[in-house]
Amino acid sequence: MEAILNDMVTGNITWITAILWYFVALVIGICSGAIGGMMIGAEHMGKELAAMMGGLFGPVAAAPGVLVAIIILILI
């Protein structure tokens, strides 16, 4: 576990660290989507529904970009 954390901090990208960074990006996408959904649609749909929809649609934008970027960084 210490070696994996050391690889993540130093920027050494292995397959394990790439998967971990991808999951970190998905969690951040879910949180930011929920916050954005509440900011945009809370008046019309209610905060809970807007946050749920934003949490579902947030990773849709983040996941492909992060996946392509990780693949490019692995290949470099």
Phi, psi and omega in degrees: 000322180294323179293321179294315178296323178295319177296321180292321182287320182281346178092010176284114186264113172249179180294325180291315179292328177296317178295318178296318178294326178295317178294324176297318179295323178294319179295318178295322177296321178295315181295315181291326176295320178294319179294316178296321177297320178292324180290325185271314190248014184293328182290322187269323186251344188098152185295320185293313181293319179296320179292321179295315179293320177295323178293331177280323183270348179297311180291341179298326179276325186277322189299311182295321180294318179292320179296316178296318180295320178294318179297317178297318180293327177292321183283340181287000000 
